[in-house]
């Protein structure tokens, strides 16, 4: 038996200011039962369409009519629950006013589709309100069907309550109802309607990504599914990933998304479990009573209590001890726990997101993590890829970090064209390990933006930052002793295989001084020769203009206007280089060797 057959039908509808209205004049008011009134007609079919709850939406200025309809509903049925919701539409004929208000109401309503069947009465309300209802049901945003009522012209007039010993007779107990109901099931939403909600869905995923237009397909698909789970499920979520991959940041965005949709009313509470040890772990998570242990001079509420009706983020959950894990499991399942030293339970209805950089499967096998807790928190498990796995997302994240710096410091900073090309060339290469993930990128942009003169990050700043990153990542520790200069751009020794390959020749070996191997391998041999020749000319010249005169010594004689220096600069910028950078590197090499 489905919910409709069992009578668990919940009907939503607008109060009909015209069709539901009745005159208060003597005689006409008493004859109101002889008129068809849409809202009341919903309750006139207790056998064929039993209603358990009627949700009436009304404006504040409709209170007198509402009181009359509520009283008449009580006469028709004493068992139907009446839920009154005040929605004030300044202009019920304006789609820009009506639809957002209805959209927000539906988003906040606590639907229970497993126990109840939902219907939206389409007959009352303005045309715009009816259209908004149709949009919501058609796009499956409202989890139910449309309900339409109409007067039954073939029915005998129902007697008034005054002429019947039982007013319920007019509702169909012994007489034929003067109305008919029709359920409208929209199997497929029109494309235009679905587009509205696809856009809303995109807005949610963009919100989780903080508006960053990420390009990594795997990451985008991951965020899309997380968005679906976040708005549809209250079950725990496990987010795995390296340190700095964005677990804490994503958890806070999930909380904000849920709070915007009114799914959560409490706080966002987070803790790194690696900081919890001994009694401090129990006390921090579950609280303690006064005197529970040495130093417990006052009662303390734990983080679980503070997260009531909110979201608790336990980062590095794999660091928790087994005792804390056991108590956490019970708190997740029963929403109850004992504070340390207490003999009375406390309650907290929190949602949980757990983060870890460990493989909890291995932790379970080795006995360091409870199998039952792992089973309880891994219903929705996601692994966040590190920055090195999402190199195509580095550029949009650079733009985001610059905007973030501007918002925090009030200073607008931008890269010069050549500096950005140089930084991206390094950031996207295999030479950039990004061991700290987004923390490294944030710190890198912050350093350069802070040191930027006149709001511009130039080539010199980028070159210095690249050296800093190499040092922090320990690149010099991986080099032979003879090459351990973290701040040098010395020529790299070429293998015999490289020297014999088509892409290397004595003429182009100089490129290894200035470009990573991965970038050189993407260049045609002709491009390598052109670039290496340009570099050598620059090294032998005092300016780009002088280098241009040397490189274009014949063709420039045939032109009326010459700007060969600009041609040299353009060639270098194409590969993320600059004239000054070449001479700076040459000067460093002379100092180092």
KASUL-V79887 format. One record per residue. RES is the residue in one letter. PSI is psi in degrees with one decimal (NA if undefined). OMEGA is omega in radians with two decimals (NA if undefined). D_FIRST is the distance of its C-alpha to the first C-alpha in Angstrom with 2 decimals. Layout:
res=[RES/RES]
psi=[PSI/PSI]
omega=[OMEGA/OMEGA]
d_first=[D_FIRST/D_FIRST]
//
This chain:
res=[X/X/X/X/X/X/X/X/X/X/X/X/X/X/X/X/X/X/X/X/X/X/X/X/X/X/X/X/X/X/X/X/X/X/X/X/X/X/X/X/X/X/X/X/X/X/X/X/X/X/X/X/X/X/X/X/X/X/X/X/X/X/X/X/X/X/X/X/X/X/X/X/X/X/X/X/X/X/X/X/X/X/X/X/X/X/X/X/X/X/X/X/X/X/X/X/X/X/X/X/X/X/X/X/X/X/X/X/X/X/X/X/X/X/X/X/X/X/X/X/X/X/X/X/X/X/X/X/X/X/X/X/X/X/X/X/X/X/X/X/X/X/X/X/X/X/X/X/X/X/X/X/X/X/X/X/X/X/X/X/X/X/X/X/X/X/X/X/X/X/X/X/X/X/X/X/X/X/X/X/X/X/X/X/X/X/X/X/X/X/X/X/X/X/X/X/X/X/X/X/X/X/X/X/X/X/X/X/X/X/X/X/X/X/X/X/X/X/X/X/X/X/X/X/X/X/X/X/X/X/X/X/X/X/X/X/X/X/X/X/X/X/X/X/X/X/X/X/X/X/X/X/X/X/X/X/X/X/X/X/X/X/X/X/X/X/X/X/X/X/X/X/X/X/X/X/X/X/X/X/X/X/X/X/X/X/X/X/X/X/X/X/X/X/X/X/X/X/X/X/X/X/X/X/X/X/X/X/X/X/X/X/X/X/X/X/X/X/X/X/X/X/X/X/X/X/X/X/X/X/X/X/X/X/X/X/X/X/X/X/X/X/X/X/X/X/X/X/X/X/X/X/X/X/X/X/X/X/X/X/X/X/X/X/X/X/X/X/X/X/X/X/X/X/X/X/X/X/X/X/X/X/X/X/X/X/X/X/X/X/X/X/X/X/X/X/X/X/X/X/X/X/X/X/X/X/X/X/X/X/X/X/X/X/X/X/X/X/X/X/X/X/X/X/X/X/X/X/X/X/X/X/X/X/X/X/X/X/X/X/X/X/X/X/X/X/X/X/X/X/X/X/X/X/X/X/X/X/X/X/X/X/X/X/X/X/X/X/X/X/X/X/X/X/X/X/X/X/X/X/X/X/X/X/X/X/X/X/X/X/X/X/X/X/X/X/X/X/X/X/X/X/X/X/X/X/X/X/X/X/X/X/X/X/X/X/X/X/X/X/X/X/X/X/X/X/X/X/X/X/X/X/X/X/X/X/X/X/X/X/X/X/X/X/X/X/X/X/X/X/X/X/X/X/X/X/X/X/X/X/X/X/X/X/X/X/X/X/X/X/X/X/X/X/X/X/X/X/X/X/X/X/X/X/X/X/X/X/X/X/X/X/X]
psi=[126.3/175.1/-35.1/-41.7/-32.4/-2.6/4.7/53.0/128.0/122.3/127.4/147.0/152.9/144.6/126.8/105.0/-19.0/-57.7/-29.5/-13.8/149.4/150.5/141.0/-2.0/146.6/136.9/-54.6/-38.8/-39.2/-25.7/11.6/-25.2/-14.5/-11.8/149.4/123.2/118.0/-49.6/-43.3/-30.4/-21.8/-31.0/4.5/9.0/58.4/-23.5/-43.5/-25.1/75.8/137.7/129.5/-30.0/136.8/118.3/107.9/124.7/128.8/160.3/156.0/-31.4/6.1/21.5/-38.6/-46.5/-39.5/-44.2/-40.6/-45.8/-41.0/-43.5/-43.4/-32.9/-38.3/-34.8/-41.1/-38.0/125.1/-6.2/-19.6/129.0/130.6/121.8/115.2/125.6/119.8/115.3/113.0/111.3/114.9/-36.0/98.9/-0.8/6.2/113.2/-32.1/-19.9/-44.9/-51.0/-45.3/-37.5/-44.0/-40.2/-45.7/-39.6/-46.4/-40.6/-31.0/-10.6/135.9/77.3/148.0/81.9/-17.1/-27.7/-19.5/154.7/135.8/142.1/144.9/118.9/118.9/-7.2/-34.0/170.8/166.5/167.3/-37.6/-38.7/-40.6/-41.1/-38.5/-37.7/-44.4/-42.5/-45.2/-41.1/-42.3/-34.1/8.0/19.1/-40.6/120.1/59.4/-156.5/168.6/147.5/128.1/134.4/154.9/154.5/141.8/102.0/-21.4/-8.6/148.5/148.3/132.9/137.7/155.6/160.4/-30.5/-28.6/2.7/135.5/-20.3/107.6/-23.3/-14.6/-36.1/-12.9/1.6/9.8/-49.0/-6.2/158.9/131.7/147.3/24.7/167.1/150.4/146.3/125.3/128.6/115.9/112.8/103.3/-42.1/126.3/138.8/150.2/-42.3/-37.0/-45.2/-32.5/-35.8/-43.2/-23.6/-37.4/-42.0/-38.1/-42.6/-38.5/-37.6/-44.5/-38.0/-36.3/-42.5/-29.5/8.1/31.0/2.9/125.0/77.4/150.1/-11.0/116.4/-42.7/-41.9/-41.2/-40.5/-38.6/-46.7/-36.8/-43.9/-38.4/-38.5/-43.0/-46.2/-39.7/-37.2/-10.6/-15.2/147.1/4.0/155.8/153.9/136.3/121.1/118.1/152.5/162.1/161.1/130.1/2.7/-13.1/21.8/-49.7/-41.5/-43.8/-40.0/-41.2/-34.4/-37.5/-42.8/-47.0/-37.5/-46.2/-39.2/-37.5/-33.4/4.8/21.4/-23.7/141.6/-12.5/-164.0/164.6/118.0/126.2/152.3/141.5/113.4/-16.4/-16.8/-2.9/128.7/140.6/-141.6/-29.1/-34.5/-49.6/-46.0/-42.0/-43.8/-47.9/-7.6/175.7/159.9/161.9/130.6/10.8/-28.5/169.7/123.8/-10.4/76.5/-16.6/159.2/145.9/131.9/134.7/177.4/-34.3/-38.2/-39.4/-24.2/8.9/128.1/14.0/-150.3/130.7/123.2/113.0/97.0/147.6/51.4/-22.5/-12.8/-9.5/146.0/165.0/-34.3/-45.0/-36.2/-41.1/-43.5/-36.6/-39.5/-45.8/-38.5/-35.6/-44.1/-40.0/-7.0/27.0/151.3/160.1/122.7/156.6/124.2/1.9/152.4/8.9/132.4/154.1/157.4/147.8/119.0/82.2/156.1/149.1/134.4/127.7/142.5/150.1/147.9/8.2/160.9/101.2/-20.5/-42.9/-39.8/-37.9/-46.4/-32.6/6.7/12.1/-8.3/135.4/132.2/-38.4/-35.0/-41.2/-42.6/-30.3/-28.7/-3.5/16.5/-44.9/101.6/129.2/141.9/119.5/122.8/148.6/170.8/-34.6/-22.5/-4.4/49.4/-28.3/-14.2/0.1/-45.6/-49.9/-28.4/-28.9/-46.2/-40.5/-44.0/-35.9/-41.4/-38.2/-40.8/-43.2/-42.8/-37.0/-36.0/-13.0/18.9/126.9/123.5/138.4/155.9/146.7/161.3/-47.4/-35.1/-41.2/-39.9/-41.3/-43.8/-43.7/-37.8/-42.8/-46.2/-33.4/-9.3/165.8/-15.0/-22.7/109.7/-24.9/50.7/-28.8/6.8/-131.8/-20.3/-38.8/-44.8/-43.6/-45.8/-39.3/-49.1/-38.2/-42.4/-49.1/-41.1/-36.3/-37.4/-7.9/131.2/136.5/27.9/19.8/128.6/115.5/-177.4/-39.6/-40.9/-42.2/-44.3/-41.6/-38.0/-38.8/-41.5/-39.6/-45.7/-42.2/-40.7/-46.2/-32.9/-3.7/29.1/-34.7/-23.3/-19.8/-7.0/156.7/157.7/-35.9/-16.0/9.9/70.3/101.8/-17.0/23.3/155.1/46.5/152.0/136.0/143.1/134.9/142.3/161.7/-32.2/-38.9/-41.7/-28.9/-8.9/163.9/-25.0/-0.1/137.5/164.0/-29.1/-31.3/-1.3/-23.7/-22.8/-28.6/-15.1/-24.4/-18.7/145.8/153.3/-38.9/-34.0/-38.2/-39.2/-16.1/-8.5/140.4/158.0/-38.9/-40.9/-37.9/-43.3/-44.2/-45.9/-42.6/-37.9/-41.6/-43.1/-45.4/-38.0/-38.8/-40.1/-25.4/3.7/158.5/-11.1/163.2/-33.6/-42.0/-40.9/-37.7/-38.7/-34.3/-40.5/-35.1/44.3/-22.7/-51.6/-28.4/-23.0/-19.1/-4.1/144.3/-38.8/133.3/137.3/57.5/-24.1/-39.1/-35.2/-37.7/-45.5/-42.0/-42.0/-44.3/-43.6/-32.0/-29.5/15.8/24.3/169.6/160.6/-46.0/-36.7/-40.3/-43.2/-32.7/-42.7/-39.3/-39.6/-40.7/-41.5/-39.8/-34.2/-35.4/-37.4/NA]
omega=[3.12/-3.08/-3.11/-3.14/-3.08/3.09/3.12/-3.12/3.12/-3.08/3.03/3.09/3.04/3.01/-3.09/-3.07/3.11/-3.02/3.11/-3.02/3.08/3.10/3.12/-3.13/-3.12/-3.14/-3.14/-3.14/3.13/-3.12/-3.08/-3.12/3.12/3.12/3.02/3.08/-2.96/-3.08/3.13/-3.11/3.11/-3.08/-3.08/-3.09/-3.06/-3.13/-3.09/-3.14/3.14/-3.11/3.10/-3.14/3.09/-3.13/-3.08/3.11/-3.05/3.01/-3.11/-3.11/-3.14/-2.99/-3.13/3.12/3.13/-3.13/3.13/-3.12/3.12/3.13/3.14/3.07/3.11/3.11/-3.11/-3.10/3.11/-3.08/-3.11/3.08/3.12/3.12/-3.04/-3.12/3.13/3.05/-3.06/3.08/3.12/3.11/-3.11/3.14/-3.11/-3.11/-3.13/3.08/-3.00/-2.99/3.12/-3.14/3.12/3.12/-3.14/3.14/-3.13/-3.11/-3.07/-3.02/-3.10/-3.14/3.06/-2.98/3.13/-3.07/-3.03/3.01/-3.03/3.13/3.05/-3.12/-3.01/-2.96/-3.10/-3.13/3.10/3.12/3.13/3.08/3.10/3.12/3.13/3.07/-3.14/3.11/-3.08/3.14/-3.10/-3.14/3.09/3.06/2.97/-2.98/-3.13/-3.07/3.06/3.07/-3.14/3.09/-3.14/3.07/3.11/-3.07/-3.12/-3.08/3.04/3.14/3.12/3.13/3.10/3.11/-3.12/-3.09/-3.12/3.11/-3.13/-3.12/-3.12/3.08/-3.13/3.10/3.04/3.14/-3.12/-3.11/3.12/-3.14/-3.12/-3.13/3.05/3.14/3.11/3.08/-3.14/-3.12/3.14/-3.09/-3.09/3.11/3.05/-3.06/-3.11/3.14/-3.14/3.14/3.13/-3.06/2.98/3.09/3.10/3.12/3.10/3.12/3.12/3.14/3.07/3.13/3.12/3.13/3.13/3.11/3.14/-3.10/-3.10/-3.03/-3.12/-3.04/-3.12/3.13/-3.14/3.09/3.12/-3.12/3.12/3.13/3.10/3.10/3.13/-3.12/-3.08/-3.08/-3.09/-3.01/3.04/-3.09/3.11/3.13/3.12/3.14/-3.13/3.11/3.14/3.04/3.14/-3.12/3.07/-3.10/-3.12/3.13/3.14/3.13/3.14/3.11/3.07/3.10/-3.11/3.11/3.12/-3.12/3.10/3.13/3.13/3.05/3.13/3.10/-3.13/-3.02/2.97/-3.08/-3.12/3.11/3.00/-3.03/3.11/-3.14/-3.05/3.13/3.02/-3.14/3.14/3.13/3.13/-3.09/-3.12/-3.08/-2.96/-3.10/3.09/3.06/-3.14/3.12/-3.11/3.11/-3.14/-3.13/3.13/-3.04/3.13/3.04/-3.12/3.01/3.13/-3.11/3.13/3.12/3.14/-3.11/-3.14/-3.13/3.12/-3.08/3.11/3.10/3.11/3.12/-3.09/-3.10/3.12/3.13/-3.13/3.05/-3.08/3.12/3.11/3.12/-3.13/3.13/3.13/3.13/-3.14/3.14/3.12/-3.04/-3.01/-3.10/3.13/3.11/3.08/2.97/-3.11/3.12/-3.09/3.06/3.11/-3.10/2.98/-3.12/3.07/3.14/-3.09/2.96/-2.98/2.89/3.12/3.10/3.11/2.98/3.08/2.98/-3.05/3.06/3.11/3.13/3.11/-3.12/-3.11/3.01/-3.13/3.12/-3.07/-3.14/-3.12/3.09/3.11/3.12/-3.09/-3.05/-3.03/3.10/3.09/-3.09/-3.12/3.08/3.10/3.11/3.09/-3.10/3.14/3.09/-3.10/-3.04/3.11/3.12/-3.11/-3.09/3.10/3.09/3.02/3.12/3.12/-3.12/3.10/3.10/3.12/3.11/3.13/-3.13/-3.10/-3.04/-3.12/-3.12/3.12/-3.11/3.11/3.02/2.85/-3.07/-3.10/-3.13/3.13/3.11/-3.14/-3.12/3.13/3.12/3.11/-3.05/-3.10/-3.08/3.10/3.11/-3.14/-3.05/3.13/-3.09/3.10/3.10/-3.02/3.05/3.08/-3.11/3.12/-3.13/-3.13/-3.14/3.13/3.13/-3.10/-3.12/3.14/-3.08/-3.06/3.06/3.11/3.06/-3.12/3.03/-3.06/-3.09/-3.10/3.10/-3.14/3.14/3.10/3.14/3.10/3.10/3.11/3.14/3.11/-3.14/-3.11/3.13/3.10/3.13/-3.11/3.13/-3.13/-3.09/2.99/-3.10/-3.10/-3.09/-3.04/2.97/-3.05/-3.05/3.13/3.04/-3.04/3.08/3.12/3.10/-3.13/3.09/3.12/3.12/3.12/-3.11/-3.11/-3.11/-3.09/-3.04/3.09/3.04/3.12/-3.09/-3.05/-3.13/-3.14/-3.12/-3.11/3.09/-2.93/-3.10/3.05/-3.10/-3.10/-3.14/3.13/-3.09/3.12/-3.10/2.98/3.12/3.12/3.11/3.11/-3.12/-3.14/-3.09/-3.13/3.09/3.11/3.14/-3.12/3.10/3.12/-3.13/-3.13/-3.06/3.12/3.14/3.09/3.12/3.12/3.11/3.11/3.12/3.12/-3.06/-3.08/-3.01/-3.14/-3.05/-3.11/3.13/-3.10/-3.09/3.10/3.12/3.14/3.05/-3.03/3.07/3.11/3.12/3.11/-3.13/3.13/3.13/-3.12/-3.12/3.12/-3.10/3.07/-3.12/3.05/-3.13/-3.13/-3.13/3.14/-3.11/3.05/3.14/3.14/3.14/3.11/3.13/-3.12/3.13/-3.03/-3.03/NA]
d_first=[0.00/3.81/6.77/8.07/6.01/6.59/10.08/10.91/12.86/16.34/18.98/22.35/25.35/29.13/30.97/32.56/36.27/37.12/34.25/33.07/36.70/38.40/42.09/43.46/46.21/46.52/44.89/42.78/40.73/40.07/38.96/36.42/33.56/34.90/34.38/31.28/30.43/27.74/26.48/26.29/24.67/21.48/21.11/22.03/18.63/16.75/14.94/14.07/13.92/13.73/15.52/15.78/18.72/21.36/23.64/26.94/29.54/33.08/36.76/39.08/41.17/38.29/38.11/39.39/36.82/34.07/35.20/35.04/31.53/30.28/32.00/30.55/26.99/27.63/28.85/25.74/23.30/24.28/20.88/20.30/21.73/24.46/25.44/28.80/30.10/33.68/34.30/37.85/38.63/42.40/42.00/38.62/40.23/41.13/38.70/40.63/39.86/36.34/34.55/35.77/34.79/31.25/31.04/32.17/29.75/26.70/28.18/28.52/25.18/23.06/19.73/16.83/14.54/12.48/11.54/12.03/12.07/15.70/17.71/21.49/23.17/25.85/27.89/29.94/32.37/35.33/35.19/35.65/32.81/30.54/31.86/31.20/27.55/27.30/29.02/26.76/23.49/25.12/26.36/23.04/24.85/22.50/19.04/17.27/17.92/20.56/20.27/23.17/24.36/27.28/29.19/28.46/32.00/31.14/29.88/32.36/33.66/31.83/34.29/35.31/34.57/38.27/38.08/34.95/34.84/31.28/30.76/26.98/27.87/28.45/24.91/23.73/23.69/26.43/27.45/26.15/25.33/28.05/25.81/23.19/20.67/19.99/17.75/19.92/18.60/21.65/21.27/24.69/26.73/30.31/32.86/34.74/31.75/30.79/34.47/34.34/31.77/33.46/36.53/34.77/33.66/37.28/38.48/36.40/37.83/41.28/40.89/40.19/43.34/45.29/45.96/47.88/47.59/47.19/47.93/46.70/43.72/42.32/42.54/40.97/37.94/37.72/37.80/35.16/32.66/33.76/33.12/29.51/28.96/30.91/28.76/25.34/25.86/27.43/28.07/31.74/33.76/36.82/39.59/42.39/45.72/49.46/51.18/51.47/48.70/46.88/44.25/45.08/45.40/41.99/40.35/41.93/40.75/37.13/37.50/38.98/36.22/33.53/35.70/36.17/32.43/32.34/30.28/33.20/35.49/37.73/40.63/41.21/42.90/44.51/46.82/48.51/47.97/51.27/53.03/51.49/53.42/53.57/52.95/52.85/49.68/47.85/49.28/48.51/44.86/43.94/46.82/49.16/50.53/54.19/56.38/53.79/56.50/59.99/60.00/56.77/58.59/55.62/51.85/50.07/46.55/45.36/43.81/40.28/40.70/42.12/39.16/36.68/34.14/36.14/36.76/38.89/40.74/42.38/44.82/46.33/43.78/45.38/48.40/46.61/47.77/45.58/45.54/44.35/41.69/40.31/40.14/38.61/35.79/34.83/35.17/32.80/30.12/30.48/32.25/34.94/38.49/41.86/44.80/47.89/49.59/46.93/45.26/42.56/39.62/39.00/35.79/35.36/32.26/33.82/32.80/34.97/36.85/39.24/42.21/44.49/47.33/47.04/45.07/42.84/42.08/45.77/45.85/43.11/45.01/48.21/46.70/47.24/43.61/40.77/38.32/35.38/36.26/36.65/33.19/31.80/33.60/33.51/29.93/31.55/35.13/37.59/41.28/43.48/46.37/49.86/52.16/54.13/51.02/50.45/53.98/52.86/51.37/54.70/56.14/53.28/53.26/57.02/56.51/53.89/56.27/59.07/56.95/55.90/59.59/60.51/57.90/59.10/62.84/63.33/65.26/64.35/65.25/65.14/66.34/69.28/68.44/70.35/69.14/65.46/66.13/67.93/65.23/62.43/64.59/64.75/61.19/59.69/62.05/61.58/64.33/61.94/59.89/57.98/57.55/56.44/54.03/53.38/55.51/58.44/57.82/57.50/60.69/62.52/61.83/62.62/65.99/67.01/65.87/67.76/70.95/70.76/73.78/73.29/69.55/69.93/69.18/71.98/72.86/74.76/71.84/69.53/72.08/72.45/68.70/68.31/70.99/69.22/65.90/67.73/69.38/66.21/64.44/67.45/68.48/72.09/71.20/70.17/73.49/76.73/79.20/81.33/78.49/77.10/77.57/74.28/75.94/77.75/77.06/79.49/79.57/77.36/78.92/77.81/77.20/79.28/76.19/75.57/79.20/79.22/76.02/76.16/74.59/77.33/81.01/83.69/83.25/79.58/79.56/80.18/76.57/75.42/77.17/74.86/71.60/69.08/69.11/65.61/66.78/70.02/68.20/66.38/69.72/71.61/75.08/76.61/74.58/75.73/79.34/79.14/77.57/79.92/82.92/81.77/81.34/84.79/86.37/84.75/86.02/89.54/89.39/89.59/87.14/84.52/87.02/89.61/87.10/86.23/89.89/90.21/87.12/87.75/91.53/92.03/89.33/90.04/93.56/92.15/89.99/91.25/88.68/87.68/84.96/84.71/83.78/80.50/79.83/80.32/78.01/75.29/75.62/75.26/72.32/70.44/70.38/69.90/73.60/76.36/80.16/80.42/77.92/80.05/83.14/81.35/80.16/83.68/85.10/82.67/83.55/87.22/86.66/84.55/86.65]
//
